[in-house]
Amino acid sequence: MMGGSVKGGQIVGDYPHLKAGAPLEIGRGRMIPTTPWEAPFAAIAGFLGIEDDVDREYILPNIGNFDREENLIETEELFDP
């Protein structure tokens, strides 16, 4: 991401171990992700002013399948106030 309010220079989420036989490696270079794609989009939605959980669930219908504390990225982690 680029922009004046973006907190850059960081990796958000868990960086996978890329060695063969790693716990999340399932063969032929394929990895099981540890962070859902909804995570950065939830933070972007918050930056754009969508704070209500009902609205977030409308634009990100799978967000309810993930634990907010462990899997989702909060707006403050990616953007300056």
N, C-alpha and C positions, 0 to 999 in steps of 0.2 A: 504494500500500500504506500501511496505517496500523498503528501499534503502537509500543510502547516500545523495541523493539530495532531498529527499521527506521532505517537511515541515510537520512534524507530530503534534499530539496533538491538532487537530482541527476538528470540524464538518463543512463541507462546504455545503452550502445550508440551507434550512429551516427545522428544526427538527419538525416533526408533533406532534400535541397534541394527545395522545393515549387514551383519555377518550371516552367512548361511547357518541355519539351525537356531537362529535367535527365536525367542518365544513368539513373536508376532510375525515371523516370516513363514509363509505357507508354500514356498517353492517357486522356482522359476522367476525369482526377483519380485514376487508379489508380497505385500505387507498388509496386515490388518491395521487400519488406522486407529489411533488412540484418541483422536479429537474429531467429533462430528463436524461436517461441513457447516452445520447450523451455528457453530460456535462463533466464528468471525462475523457472520451475518447478523447474529443477535446483538453483537457489540455495535455494528454499523447501524442497525435499526435504532438502538438506544441513542447513538450520536445524532441521528436524524429526528429524534424526539418521540420515538415510539417506546413508551415506558409501560403502558398498560399490558398486563399479561394476556388479556383476551386478544388484543391487537397483535401481539407478538405471536400467539398461537395461530392467528389467521394467516399471517404472512410466512410463518415457519411452522407448518403443520406437524412436523416430526419432533418439535422441540420438547414436547411432553415426555418423550421416550428417554430423555437424558437427565441425569442428576445435575441440577443447576450449580451446586457447589463444586463438583468434581469435573464436569465436562464442558461447561459453558464459560465463555470469556466475557467478563464484565466490560462495559464501555470504558471505565476508568483505566483498564489495563492497556487499551489500545490508543486512547485519545486523551489529550490534555483538556482540562475543563474550559 
